[in-house]
Amino acid sequence: MPLLHLWQEHFGFISDEAVLSIAEKLGLQPINILELVTFYPMFRQKSPGKTHIRICRTLSCAMAGSFELMKNLCATLGIQRPPDGEGTHNPISVSSDGNCSVEFVECLASCHTAPVCMVGEQLYENVDVNSVANLLRNQTSNIKHQTSPHPLEHRLIYKNFGRSDWTTDIDCYLRDGGYEQLKQALRISRSEIVDKVKNSGLRGRGGAGFSCGLKWSFIKPDEKRPVYLICNADESEPGTFKDRYIIHEDPHQLLEGILISCYALNARTAYIYVRGEFPEGAKILERAIEEARAHNFLGKNILGSGFDVEVYIHRGAGAYICGEETGLIESLEGKRGYPRIKPPYFPAVLGLYMCPTIVNNVETLCHIKHIIAMGGAEYARLGRPNNTGTRIVCVSGDVQRPGYFEIEVGAVTMGQLIYEMAGGLRAGRKLKAVIPGGSSAKVLRADDRFKLKQRQPNGSTIEREISIDEIPMDFDSLTAAGSMAGSGGVIVLDDSRDMVWVLNNINEFYAHESCGQCTPCREGSLWMKKITDRMLRGGGVVEDPDTLKTIGDNIAGRTICAFGEACAWPTQSFIQKFPEEFASRAQKPVPPPLPPEYTPEELVEEESIPTLPMAHDPGWEKAGAKGTI
C-alpha cells in the first residue's frame, strides 16, 4: 500500500504498468496488487483532472447541502454526471478540458464543519454550496475551531486545545510536562502499569467499549513471540471526528500513550494505522516520531531503560472495514481488509503476522498517559461506576453549535449536550431523533420514554422512566435505552428531516463499505439500499417496510465481523421507530407473480434435446442417444 500511494501521488492513478512494476519489485503476482487497487476506494485506475475534488456525501454533510454542492460544482465546471441518484457513487467525472474532476466519497471525519470536501490533499470545511468559485480559487473562509471549553466539559485529552501558546512541536510539549509519564512508567514494572489500567476502569473509546485493561491482560507476561501494538486511527464512522483533532493538535500526547503501552505490553514495534483521508495528519505524526527519536523517547535503549521500540505510520486507503481490528491487521499485512474469524483469530493470540497483537483506538491510548499521571483509582473517580474517566463526544447535524466536547462519562445528559453545549436546535425547529453513537447506532426517537435502572447512594437499585433529554451520556445508559455510545458520534435530527431519506443515506454508506466477504452483508446491505432508493423515488410497495426489517434481521448475527450489525441496526431501528413514515412511502400494491415458465415441449420438439451422459448411469455408453428432459 505505501508503494501504491507513492505511485498514485506521482502519476495521479494506478496504471497497468504500475501493477506490474510493483508486483515485480515485491516478488508478488500482479493479481496480488490488482486486488488491492480494486478494493480500496482511494486508489484510482484512471487519471483524474489536474485538480481533483472529493465531496463527502454521508449524513451530516448531506444534511448540510453536499448534494447541492456537487450539483453546483458540476454546473460550474461543465461536468456531466451519470443520473444514478444525487448521492450515489459514480466513477470519477472529469471536465472536458481535463482541468478538474469530482467524485462523491464517504465520511471525511469533520462532520461538525459540514459540508466538507478535499481539493487534492487539502481539507475544506464549511464550504458555501452557492460559492463554488471561491472553492476553485482556494479562497475559502478561515475556519476557527473551538477554543475555550464549555463549563460542562472536563478536558484531559483536549486540555491543550485552543491555547494561544500551544504548538505541535516537541519543545512545546516538553515545556508542558510532556513525556514525564513515560519516564515514570519506565521506573515501574509492566504488571503495575497493566494493574493501573485495570483499576482505572478504562473502556475502549473506538466503539465497542471493551475493557482496556482486560484486553491487555490477554498478553502473556512470558510471551516468547513478538508482541505488536496497533493504534487504530482509521476514524471512518459517520458522525465521528474526535481522533482527527488529537492527531492534528496534540500528536505527542498520542505518541507518549503509545510508548507507555508498548513498554507495558513488552511490544517492541507499534503501528499507527491512519486514515488515507488524513494525509496532513500522517505528516504531523511522522514529524512527531522523528522529534521523539531525536530525544531518545523511541528507538534503541529509550532513556537508558534497555527497552527498544519503533513506531511506524501506515496509511489506509479509504476502506471503512479497516476500522474493524482484524480487517485492519489484514490491511496492514498488505491484503484486502477482510475481517478474520474469531475464534481462533483473536488478535491478542493470533494477530499481526500471527503474533499477539493489541489494537487500541487513538483516544484510548491517550488516556493511558493520564492514568499513569493520576493513578488508576483516582482516574476511576471520574465519571460513573463501570463508565469511568472522560470521553469525547462529537455533535453534528441540526444543532446551532456542532462540535467536539470532552465530558466525564455519564456526567452530562443528552439534553444538556444538545441544548446547552451544542446550542440547541435551529430557530423554529423541534427535536425529532438522535443517533447517539455514530451512524451504526440505533436511532432514538425524541418522544420516546426509556426505563433505566439507577443505583442509589445506599446501594439499592430503582427503575425510573426518563425522556431522551434525561439519558446520561455513558455506555450503560445508552445501551439500556436501546442504542449504544459507540464511537461518540451524536447526530441530531430535527422535525424537518425525512426518515426514509436519512436511512437511505446511511444504507448507501454501508452498501458501499461492505467488504463483500459475507453473503448476508454483501447482498443484504445492497438490497436495503435499493429498496429505500425505490421508496424515495415513489415506487415503494406495501411490503417494503417488512422486507427491509426481514433483511436486517437476516444480516445481524450472521457475519464474520460486527459490520453485519452496523448495517442492520439502522434499518431495524428506523423501521421500528418511524413506521408511519415508511408506510407512507410504501403505498403501491405488490406486483402479481410472474406467469409460469414455458415448458420445454412448447419451445422445441422432444426428440431434438439430447440427454447428457452421467458417469453412474449404466447406459452411459449410449451417450449419443436422444431422450427427454
C-alpha atoms as one frame of an Amber mdcrd trajectory, in Angstrom:
protein
   0.000   0.000   0.000   2.822   2.524   0.635   4.104   1.892  -2.884   0.615
   2.294  -4.341   0.208   5.618  -2.511   3.613   6.746  -3.767   2.829   5.818
  -7.379  -0.592   7.494  -7.341   0.773  10.686  -5.752   3.356  10.908  -8.543
   1.355   9.807 -11.584  -2.221  10.520 -10.456  -3.552   6.959 -10.820  -2.524
   3.300 -10.713  -1.898   2.114 -14.271  -1.440  -1.457 -15.501   2.249  -0.622
 -15.705   2.183   0.272 -12.008   0.594  -3.051 -11.082   3.245  -4.991 -12.999
   6.113  -2.857 -11.713   5.107  -3.030  -8.043   4.425  -6.761  -8.271   7.867
  -7.362  -9.741   9.552  -5.177  -7.130   7.888  -7.045  -4.258   8.184 -10.516
  -5.759   4.402 -10.912  -5.970   1.926 -11.754  -8.695   0.149  -8.832 -10.434
  -3.184 -10.111  -9.082  -1.887  -9.520  -5.522  -1.510  -5.834  -6.384  -4.635
  -5.507  -8.517  -6.842  -6.899  -5.752  -5.748  -4.005  -3.540  -6.285  -1.387
  -6.239  -9.838  -2.599  -6.804 -10.649  -2.977  -3.082  -9.526   0.356  -1.620
 -11.660   3.299  -2.845  -8.836   5.861  -2.762  -6.812   4.037  -5.415  -7.743
   5.063  -8.974  -7.227   3.179 -12.236  -7.941   6.176 -14.465  -6.424   9.636
 -14.479  -8.395  12.361 -12.688  -8.322  16.045 -13.592  -5.404  18.263 -12.663
  -7.479  19.378  -9.673  -9.404  16.544  -8.070 -12.275  17.322  -5.678 -13.750
  14.729  -3.327 -17.081  15.726  -1.767 -18.372  13.971   1.348 -21.852  12.529
   0.846 -22.534  10.937   4.235 -25.303  12.031   6.558 -24.058  15.183   8.317
 -22.629  16.629   5.098 -25.695  15.598   3.110 -27.924  17.433   5.600 -25.681
  20.499   5.209 -26.035  20.522   1.401 -23.274  18.364  -0.080 -25.561  17.071
  -2.849 -26.338  20.647  -3.831 -22.619  21.408  -3.679 -21.908  18.599  -6.145
 -24.687  19.813  -8.445 -23.425  23.415  -8.422 -19.819  22.358  -8.846 -20.628
  20.211 -11.870 -22.684  23.020 -13.396 -19.795  25.462 -12.917 -17.248  23.049
 -14.387 -19.485  21.758 -17.180 -19.265  18.185 -15.886 -22.000  15.699 -16.734
 -22.514  13.044 -14.045 -24.451   9.806 -14.674 -28.060  10.188 -13.434 -27.917
   7.291 -10.941 -29.132   9.323  -7.997 -27.975  12.526  -6.408 -25.774  10.912
  -3.781 -24.602   7.712  -5.394 -21.059   6.665  -6.112 -20.223   7.027  -9.769
 -16.851   6.852 -11.487 -14.779   9.994 -11.256 -16.238  12.669 -13.542 -13.683
  14.785 -15.425 -14.296  18.140 -17.091 -13.891  18.309 -20.872 -10.660  20.305
 -20.594  -9.209  17.827 -18.082  -8.539  20.542 -15.525 -10.963  19.379 -12.830
 -12.612  16.164 -11.693 -15.150  15.373  -8.969 -16.372  12.354  -7.039 -18.520
  11.580  -4.025 -16.678   9.954  -1.134 -17.678   8.707   2.279 -17.214  10.468
   5.617 -14.160  12.740   5.828 -14.310  12.952   9.658 -15.111  16.653  10.011
 -18.875  16.349  10.427 -19.230  19.456  12.614 -17.923  21.687   9.802 -20.198
  20.205   7.128 -20.265  20.300   4.206 -16.637  19.383   3.652 -14.561  18.301
   0.694 -10.960  17.611  -0.204  -9.270  19.513  -3.024  -6.218  17.426  -3.740
  -4.981  16.634  -0.224  -6.328  19.815   1.390  -9.483  19.619   3.515 -12.005
  22.449   3.070 -14.678  22.925   5.723 -17.983  24.804   5.952 -17.992  25.118
   2.172 -20.563  27.571   0.837 -22.587  25.484  -1.610 -23.555  28.617  -3.525
 -19.996  29.960  -3.899 -18.125  27.150  -5.571 -15.993  29.665  -7.451 -14.263
  30.501  -4.158 -13.559  26.826  -3.618 -11.964  26.547  -7.034  -9.808  29.602
  -6.311  -8.813  28.167  -2.908 -10.319  31.221  -1.229 -12.496  29.529   1.362
 -13.136  31.198   4.690 -10.652  30.720   7.523 -12.285  28.187   9.835 -11.769
  28.829  13.537 -12.145  25.709  15.592 -13.382  25.565  19.161 -11.113  27.210
  21.684 -12.236  27.517  25.284 -14.049  24.545  26.835 -17.730  24.658  27.737
 -18.421  24.872  31.513 -19.837  21.318  31.431 -16.660  19.923  29.913 -13.840
  18.200  31.788 -10.855  18.232  29.468  -7.962  15.808  29.803  -7.233  14.751
  26.237  -8.253  18.116  24.819  -6.763  20.275  27.603  -4.266  21.982  25.255
  -6.770  22.774  22.512  -7.300  26.452  21.872  -4.290  27.656  23.832  -2.669
  30.658  22.165   0.788  29.449  23.213   0.313  25.860  22.075   2.097  24.290
  19.076   2.517  20.688  17.982   6.320  20.578  18.202   8.094  18.566  20.897
   9.685  21.594  22.588   6.254  22.989  23.424   5.115  19.555  24.608   8.164
  19.168  26.870   7.659  22.623  28.398   4.167  21.488  29.375   5.466  18.364
  31.150   5.367  16.089  28.131   6.912  12.610  28.325   7.116  12.805  32.146
   4.587   9.949  32.344   6.764   7.854  30.019   9.732   8.427  32.331   7.545
   7.491  35.301   6.296   4.323  33.593   9.820   3.150  32.777  10.611   3.178
  36.511   7.858   0.720  37.476   7.091  -2.831  36.442   4.989  -3.734  33.446
   2.466  -5.542  35.631   1.975  -2.381  37.721   1.064  -0.414  34.596  -1.426
  -3.076  33.499  -2.945  -3.079  37.008  -3.310   0.719  36.931  -5.164   0.471
  33.612  -7.403  -2.279  35.024  -8.132  -0.278  38.181  -8.974   2.792  36.111
 -11.916   1.003  34.515 -10.954   2.471  31.129 -13.177   1.173  28.338 -12.211
   1.374  24.678 -13.233   4.623  23.010 -13.327   3.239  19.478 -16.877   1.900
  19.578 -17.112  -1.464  21.342 -16.425  -0.139  24.862 -14.422  -3.230  25.873
 -12.254  -3.082  28.999  -8.777  -1.881  28.001  -7.045  -3.479  30.996  -8.749
  -6.812  30.380  -7.685  -6.748  26.732  -4.097  -6.050  27.775  -4.155  -8.929
  30.271  -4.648 -11.392  27.405  -0.959 -10.943  26.546   1.090 -13.496  28.485
   3.843 -11.930  30.641   6.279 -14.624  29.449   5.256 -14.438  25.759   8.122
 -15.652  23.553   6.735 -14.412  20.245   6.997 -10.749  19.206   4.164  -8.615
  20.584   2.732  -5.791  18.451   0.702  -2.716  19.347  -1.523  -1.097  16.723
  -3.085   2.331  17.133  -6.360   2.364  15.223  -6.509   5.852  13.711  -8.864
   4.790  10.912 -11.645   7.145  12.017 -14.368   6.359   9.483 -17.675   6.159
  11.369 -20.052   8.857  10.050 -20.643  11.412  12.781 -17.233  10.897  14.427
 -14.325  13.359  14.250 -12.570  13.285  17.635  -9.356  11.464  16.673  -8.579
  13.771  13.753  -8.088  16.687  16.123  -5.950  14.738  18.597  -3.600  13.922
  15.709  -3.613  17.470  14.361  -3.419  19.367  17.648  -1.515  17.142  20.111
   0.378  14.318  18.331   2.974  13.851  21.080   0.229  13.072  23.603  -0.810
  10.156  21.401   2.796   9.102  20.884   3.509   9.136  24.626   0.437   6.980
  25.259   1.629   4.534  22.597   5.145   4.324  24.054   3.879   3.702  27.606
   1.557   1.000  26.261   4.382  -0.630  24.310   6.507  -0.802  27.449   3.612
  -2.267  29.493   2.963  -4.946  26.848   6.659  -5.537  26.009   5.784  -4.644
  22.422   8.907  -3.606  20.522   7.022  -2.489  17.405   3.946  -0.257  17.103
   1.994   0.830  14.042  -0.314   3.809  13.704  -2.860   2.850  11.043  -4.086
   6.269   9.945  -6.928   7.008   7.528  -5.862   7.576   3.957  -8.007  10.723
   4.044  -5.725  12.181   6.758  -2.637  12.985   4.660  -1.755  16.021   6.771
  -2.299  14.030   9.948   0.118  11.369   8.712   2.766  14.040   8.078   2.250
  15.532  11.542   2.700  12.116  13.140   5.826  11.403  11.072   7.347  14.662
  12.329   6.414  13.826  15.918   8.077  10.403  15.629  11.316  11.904  14.346
  11.295  14.548  17.094  10.744  11.872  19.735  13.544   9.778  18.252  15.929
  12.724  18.449  15.179  12.948  22.197  15.613   9.162  22.703  11.941   8.637
  23.559  11.835   5.868  20.932  14.402   3.770  19.126  17.214   1.864  20.841
  17.508   1.798  24.639  14.972   4.561  25.235  16.004   6.869  28.105  18.627
   4.311  29.148  15.960   1.782  30.141  17.245  -1.056  27.969  13.880  -1.098
  26.158  13.837  -0.767  22.352  10.715   0.338  20.473   9.904   1.555  16.970
   6.731   3.295  15.794   5.660   3.336  12.141   2.928   5.183  10.249   0.796
   3.146   7.834  -1.784   4.933   5.668  -5.023   3.234   4.761  -6.840   3.949
   1.527 -10.455   4.679   2.294 -11.997   1.378   3.451 -14.323   1.709   6.491
 -13.997  -2.007   7.178 -10.359  -1.452   8.178 -11.646   0.149  11.367 -12.515
  -3.419  12.437  -9.402  -4.674  14.215  -8.836  -7.881  12.256  -9.640  -6.185
   8.939  -7.083  -3.552   9.925  -4.497  -6.262  10.607  -5.122  -7.844   7.201
  -4.706  -4.436   5.555  -1.517  -3.772   7.499  -0.154  -7.051   6.142  -0.756
  -5.773   2.611  -4.023  -7.546   1.811  -7.657  -6.695   1.358  -9.269  -5.694
   4.634 -11.244  -8.916   5.091 -12.012  -9.440   8.809 -10.828 -12.708  10.333
 -12.973 -15.304  12.076 -12.885 -15.120  15.884 -12.088 -17.687  17.204  -9.354
 -18.616  16.501  -8.024 -15.247  15.274  -8.345 -13.164  18.422  -5.659 -10.510
  17.890  -4.189 -10.983  21.368  -3.464 -14.592  20.397  -3.124 -14.599  16.610
  -2.845 -11.041  15.364  -0.343  -9.277  13.123   1.884 -11.864  11.429   0.120
 -14.471  13.607   1.688 -12.938  16.733  -0.002 -11.483  19.839  -1.339  -8.014
  18.999  -3.218  -5.324  20.895  -5.335  -2.889  18.857  -6.445   0.283  20.646
  -8.145   3.461  19.460  -6.402   6.872  19.373  -8.405   8.325  22.267  -7.972
   5.152  24.335  -4.180   5.297  24.051  -4.131   8.982  25.007  -5.933   8.108
  28.270  -3.034   5.810  29.251  -0.809   8.851  29.835  -3.382  10.396  32.184
  -3.941   7.135  34.067  -0.207   6.976  34.792  -0.261  10.621  35.917  -3.343
  10.308  38.141  -3.220   6.667  39.179  -5.883   4.132  38.276  -8.051   4.655
  41.368  -8.065   8.444  41.022  -8.928   8.217  37.313 -11.798   5.845  38.170
 -13.377   8.576  40.332 -14.135  10.484  37.144 -17.414   9.517  35.528 -19.661
   6.785  36.903 -19.112   3.168  38.027 -18.268   0.993  35.010 -18.242   4.206
  32.949 -15.116   5.893  34.221 -12.928   8.733  33.021 -13.702  11.270  30.352
 -14.660  10.717  26.758 -15.008  12.914  23.705 -18.417  13.200  22.097 -18.907
  14.699  18.643 -22.138  16.548  17.858 -23.229  17.233  14.283 -26.432  17.667
  12.331 -29.290  20.017  13.184 -27.775  21.986  16.076 -26.577  25.568  16.221
 -23.086  24.879  17.575 -21.899  21.488  16.316 -18.522  20.434  17.671 -16.492
  18.186  19.966 -16.890  18.096  23.743 -14.891  16.189  26.358 -17.080  15.220
  29.287 -16.926  12.989  32.315 -18.637   9.793  31.216 -22.263   9.952  32.335
 -21.962  13.380  33.997 -23.843  15.095  31.157 -27.276  14.173  29.849 -28.377
  14.060  26.242 -30.467  17.189  26.800 -27.544  19.115  28.283 -25.329  18.074
  25.382 -27.816  19.152  22.697 -29.403  22.255  24.240 -26.626  23.731  26.388
 -23.327  22.580  24.895 -24.351  22.416  21.224 -26.625  25.463  21.382 -29.931
  23.720  20.747 -31.837  23.305  17.516 -32.258  25.834  14.748 -34.919  28.517
  15.238 -38.441  27.161  14.964 -37.433  23.506  14.843 -38.105  20.642  17.263
 -36.055  17.569  18.038 -37.188  14.521  16.089 -34.488  11.905  16.674 -30.905
  11.344  17.780 -28.332   8.833  16.572 -26.123   8.721  19.694 -23.037   6.709
  18.718 -22.199   7.106  15.039 -24.306   6.020  12.076 -24.335   2.347  13.099
 -26.067   3.101  16.431 -29.819   2.557  16.672 -31.801   5.766  16.373 -33.680
   7.126  19.399 -36.991   8.890  18.868 -37.397  12.240  20.645 -40.825  11.494
  22.166 -39.956   8.006  23.444 -39.751   7.158  27.130 -36.978   4.930  28.425
 -36.805   2.746  31.530 -33.373   2.825  33.129 -32.160   1.188  36.310 -30.243
   3.605  38.507 -28.108   2.823  41.532 -28.907   4.836  44.641 -26.392   6.166
  47.230 -27.424   3.398  49.657 -26.551   0.706  47.090 -30.110  -0.144  46.087
 -31.349  -0.004  42.502 -34.546   1.580  41.253 -36.080   1.649  37.779 -37.037
   5.092  36.534 -38.812   6.180  33.366 -37.000   9.060  31.682 -37.160  11.128
  28.498 -34.460  11.304  25.848 -33.207  14.570  27.385 -32.510  12.817  30.690
 -30.408   9.938  29.340 -26.873  10.103  30.802 -24.206  10.044  28.109 -22.487
   6.832  29.183 -22.063   3.337  27.798 -24.575   1.503  30.008 -27.390   4.069
  29.938 -27.410   4.340  26.145 -27.375   0.553  25.871 -30.334   0.339  28.277
 -32.151   2.927  26.153 -31.855   0.582  23.157 -28.872   2.114  21.370 -25.147
   2.461  22.165 -22.461   5.008  22.956 -20.392   3.626  20.070 -17.723   5.969
  18.767 -19.274   9.038  20.402 -20.708  10.489  17.190 -24.022  12.170  18.085
 -26.082  13.092  15.008 -29.091  15.299  15.775 -32.163  15.234  13.509 -34.875
  17.879  13.710 -38.514  17.709  12.592 -37.672  18.812   9.034 -35.936  15.512
   8.265 -37.442  12.747   6.141 -36.530   9.499   7.935 -36.690   7.467   4.708
 -34.138   9.839   3.162 -31.930   9.635   6.274 -31.970   5.821   6.273 -31.307
   5.733   2.543 -28.203   7.851   3.022 -26.981   5.504   5.765 -27.804   2.433
   3.676 -25.802   3.858   0.768 -22.801   4.157   3.080 -22.948   0.556   4.277
 -23.677  -0.871   0.832 -20.576   0.926  -0.450 -18.367  -0.045   2.505 -19.200
  -3.750   2.863 -16.025  -5.736   2.212 -18.092  -8.395   0.428 -16.707 -11.383
   2.315 -20.012 -12.487   3.912 -23.036 -13.085   1.696 -25.727 -11.745   4.106
 -23.883  -8.447   4.436 -22.677  -8.120   0.839 -26.119  -8.806  -0.655 -28.345
  -7.563   2.155 -26.759  -4.117   2.517 -27.249  -3.541  -1.219 -30.852  -4.771
  -1.113 -31.681  -2.379   1.732 -30.137   0.477  -0.195 -32.080  -0.414  -3.363
 -35.393  -0.689  -1.505 -35.010   2.720   0.176 -33.921   4.097  -3.227 -37.180
   2.830  -4.678 -39.238   4.248  -1.815 -37.699   7.699  -2.267 -38.476   7.644
  -5.990 -42.153   6.898  -5.391 -42.054   3.206  -6.257 -42.379   1.723  -2.770
 -44.735  -1.239  -2.408 -46.707  -2.110   0.728 -44.384  -4.944   1.695 -41.204
  -2.821   1.604 -41.049  -1.926   5.336 -41.472  -5.574   6.338 -38.975  -6.660
   3.694 -36.422  -4.135   4.968 -36.795  -5.403   8.532 -36.536  -9.025   7.414
 -33.332  -8.310   5.513 -31.854  -6.553   8.538 -32.873  -9.424  10.811 -31.139
 -11.879   8.497 -27.862  -9.908   8.438 -27.356  -9.208  12.152 -25.549 -12.042
  13.893 -24.775 -13.889  10.668 -21.491 -12.322   9.578 -17.825 -12.758  10.482
 -17.469  -9.283  11.999 -19.733  -6.648  13.555 -20.250  -4.853  10.219 -23.364
  -7.004   9.844 -24.889  -5.416  12.938 -23.601  -1.990  11.923 -25.511  -2.041
   8.642 -28.593  -3.837  10.020 -29.241  -1.817  13.185 -30.091   1.479  11.441
 -32.700  -0.222   9.246 -34.169  -2.222  12.126 -34.449   0.831  14.376 -35.712
   3.343  11.802 -38.480   0.952  10.695 -39.450   0.349  14.331 -39.298   3.993
  15.461 -40.885   5.678  12.423 -43.319   3.119  10.915 -45.733   5.800   9.716
 -43.127   7.492   7.500 -42.054   4.251   5.863 -45.669   3.136   5.365 -46.478
   6.439   3.637 -43.684   5.758   1.115 -44.879   2.183   0.501 -48.372   2.572
  -0.984 -48.215   0.641  -4.238 -49.649  -2.873  -4.412 -47.248  -5.766  -4.696
 -46.899  -6.777  -8.377 -48.580 -10.109  -9.253 -46.309 -13.137  -9.571 -44.801
 -13.840 -12.970 -46.685 -16.329 -15.152 -45.411 -19.940 -15.131 -42.425 -20.547
 -17.355 -42.937 -22.213 -20.699 -42.349 -25.978 -20.660 -39.612 -27.423 -22.896
 -42.285 -29.078 -25.049 -43.625 -25.673 -26.014 -40.202 -24.474 -27.066 -38.684
 -27.352 -29.005 -39.528 -30.844 -30.112 -38.769 -33.506 -27.558 -36.598 -35.527
 -29.938 -34.217 -32.665 -30.568 -32.999 -32.339 -26.954 -30.021 -34.583 -26.247
 -29.671 -36.311 -22.907 -26.312 -35.676 -21.273 -24.500 -38.849 -20.153 -23.904
 -39.470 -16.451 -20.907 -41.458 -15.254 -23.020 -43.500 -12.839 -25.629 -44.303
 -15.473 -25.344 -47.931 -16.624 -26.394 -46.796 -20.074 -23.705 -44.129 -20.384
 -22.275 -45.977 -23.409 -25.345 -44.837 -25.338 -24.282 -41.240 -24.911 -25.296
 -40.217 -28.367 -28.922 -41.259 -27.951 -31.755 -38.713 -27.944 -34.106 -38.535
 -24.964 -36.327 -36.298 -22.886 -35.627 -33.755 -20.153
